[in-house]
Amino acid sequence: MAREGYQGVEWRVASIDGLDSRRPWDARSNNRCTVAPTPQAVDRIYRHCQSHGLEIFGLSPYLEVGDIENARLLIDLAAQAGQARLRLWAPGYQHQRYAVGYSRMRRFLDDIVPLAEQSGIQLALEVHQRTICSSPSLAMRVAEHYPTHQLGIIYDLGNLAIEGREDVQLSLDLMGDHLAHVQVKNVAYVPQAPGEGWSWEWCPPDEGVLPLQSMLKTLQKNGFDDWISIEDFDSSHPDVTKLSRNRDLVRRYMKMTTVASDTSLEVPCQ
């Protein structure tokens, strides 16, 4: 990553039990680009990244809403990784009504936000499909109750193609300073049998339904100067090819001549 000109990385933090190099890669079940949730593992990867000039910009765990004990551990690990942001997911709504999920999320944040602040950690709530924060406006309904240094929003552009897409300028106006960082990926739609609609699948960032170039230009016009995270789940290109290809794509879209711009490139390893 450092050789390709990236400046930061967001590490997936989860159990590494069951990872098998003989099986195909899978973002959730067999993602070998994963850091174990232990102080030893985080210290090792932190030192390794430092030696290559990479900032650990964020940690991305799968933290269950209400799991305060694990939240304490992850906050400590984020502090150990150089005060990295800690990514959060909101509850899903498939098995509960919105009001119940919203109340659970607010209670959880009320418990863990003070813990994170004591360690100098900003929590970051991801805009994610099939959760009660599937759009920037829904994420703001949660985040607006907390100062921006305590809770930011991860503006995941790719997820919006599945659920929750709003006009970019409207979303930026709503999020304001709660916007933490922007995540880039894209989605393609594939027709199903007659009468059964379309299904979605991950695709290269420049081959999907989202007009990423115009979306990123709108960010620039609004003075965005935080991290741009590239999360490419597509498997049509090798990982090393994706690193250089996506770097060049974002630079071209944002007319960046070098990564010395105010806007930094990050790779989330997820």
N, C-alpha and C positions, 0 to 999 in steps of 0.2 A: 504493500500500500504506500509506504513512504517513497519507494522508487517511482511509483506512478504519480506522485505529486499530491497525494492526499495529506491532510493535516490533522485529521482526527478519526476516531473510531468509536462506535457505540457497541459495547459487547453484550451479547446475549448471556445472561447469567441463569443457569439452571442445573439440575442434576445431570451429571455425565454418565450415570449408570445406564447401561444398555446401549450406549453408542457403539456402532459396529462398522468399521471401515470396509467390511465386505459387502454391506448392504448399500443400496442407492441412497443418495442424499435426500433428506426430507426436512423441510424447514422446522417442523415441530418434533418429529419422533426420532430423527437421526441426523441432527445438525451437529457436525463435529467441530464447528466454529463456535464452541460454547465454553464458557468459563464456569467452573464449579463455584457454588456459593460459599466459599470458605476464605478466611483471611489469607491463608497461604497461597491459594490459587490467584486471588486478586492481586496480592503483592507481587507475585511472579510476573503476571501479565502487565502490571503497571510499570515495573522496572524495565521490562522488555520494550514496551511502547516508548517510554522515556528515552531509551538508548537509541531509538530510531526517529526521534523527533515527532512522535504521534501523541496527541492529547487524547486521553480517554474522556470523551465528551459526555457520555451517558452510559448507564447500565440499564439493561432491558430484561427484567425478570418477568415471571408469570405470577404476580402477587395477587392472591385471592383477597377480595374485599372483605374486611373484617379480621384478617390474620395479622394482628398487631405484633405478635412475637416474631414472625418472619419479617415484618416491616422493620422492626428494630435492627435485625441482623443486616438487612439490605441497606438501610440508611448508614450503618457503620461501614459497610463495604464500599458504598458510594463515597464516603468521606476518605476512606483509605485509598481510593482510586483518584484522588486529587479533587475532591468536591464535585464529582460527576453528577449530572442530573439523574434522577431516578424515575423511570417511566412507569406510569400507572395505566391500568385499564379500568373502565367503568363496568358496572354489572351488565349482564345481558338482560334481555326482556322476554326471552322465549318462555320462561317458566315462572315469571312474576310480572305483575303490572308495573307500569312506569313509576308510580308514586312510591311503591315499596323499594324499588331499586334506587331511586333518587334519595330516599331517606337513609338507606344503608350506606350509600356513598358519602353523604354528608357526615354521618356519624363517624365513619372510618376516617375521613379527612380531619375532622375535629380532633380525633385522637392522635393521628400521626404527623400532622403539619407541625405542631410544636416540637415534636421529637426531631423532625428533619431540620427545623430552623436552628435548634440548639447545635446541630452538627454542620451548619452552613450549607445544607443541601436544598436545592430547589426540586420539588416534585413536578413532574410533567405528565399531564393527562392527555392520552392519545385520542384523537378523533378516529373512531374505529367502527366499522359496520357491525350490526347486530348487537350493539351496546346502547345504553341510554345516552351516550355521547357520540352518536353517529354523524353529527354535523358540527361545524364550528359554533353555531348558535346554541345547540344543545349542550355542547361542552362549556360554553360561557355561562349557561344557567347554573352550572356547578361552580366554575372557577371564579365568578364575579364576587363570591362571598369571601375570597381570600386575597391578600396582597400579592402582587405579581412576583415578588421575590420568593414567595412561599410556594405558589402553584402557577405553573405556566401551562400552555396548551401546545401539543405537538400537532401541527397542521399537516396531516398525511393526505397528500393530493390523490394518491392512487386509491385509497379506501373510498374516496368520494365517488369514484366511478361505479362502486357497488351500491353504496347507500349514502345519502346525506349531502349530495353536491349542492352548493350554493354559489352565487356569483362571487368571484374572488374579492372584488373590492368591498362588497357587502360584508363578507367574512372578516376581512382585515379591519374594517370599521368596527365590527362587533367585538373582535378579540382585543384590539388595541395592544397595550403593552403586555397582555397575557400571552401573546404569541411567543413561544419559546424557540422552536426551530421547525423547519419545513422538511418533510420527507417526500422524496420523489420516487414514484413507480407508476406503472400504467396497467391497464386492463383491456383485453379484447373480448368482444361478445361473439358467441358462436350460435347459429340457429339450431334449434332442436326440431323434433318432429312437428308436422303441421299442427297448429293450435296449442303447442306447448311452450311457445316463447323462445327466449334465448338464455344461454348460460354464459357465465363469465370465466375467464382464465387469465392468469398472469402472462404478460408479454413484455418484450423489450420496451423501454420507456418511450421510444420514438415511434412505436407501432400500434399504440392503443387509441382508445376513444377520447382521451383527454388531450386538449390542446396545451401541452405542458409549456411550450415556448411562450405563448401569450400569458399563461398563468404566472410564470416566473418573471416575465417583464412587468406585470402588474405589481408583483412583490418589490421589484427594484424601484419602480416609480414611487412606492410608498416608503422608500428608505430602509428596506429590510437589510440588516447587517449582522445577522446571526448565522448559525450553521445551516447548511443544506445537506441533508442526509439522503444517500442513495440506497434504496432498499429494493434490490432487483431479484425477485424470486423466479424469474424466467430461466429455463434450462436449455435454451437453444444455442447459447454461447458458453464456452468455458469461462471459469471464474476470472482468470487473468485477462482474458479478452474483454469481459464485462467491465473490469476495473478501468481499463484505458478507454474503452468505447463510451462508457457512461460519463467519465471525466470530461472527455472531449465534447460530449453532447451538452452537458450543463454549461461548460465554458462558452460554447457557441451560442446557446440560447440566451445566456446572460452577458454575452460579449465580453467575457473575461479573457484577458491575454495571458495572465499567469494566475496561480493560486495565491498570489500576494495581495489579492483584493480584500476589501473589508469583509466580504462574504466568504466564509471558509467552507471547504468541501469535507464532508465526513462520510465514512462508510459504516453503516450499522451491520455488524456481523450477527445475522439472525437466521 
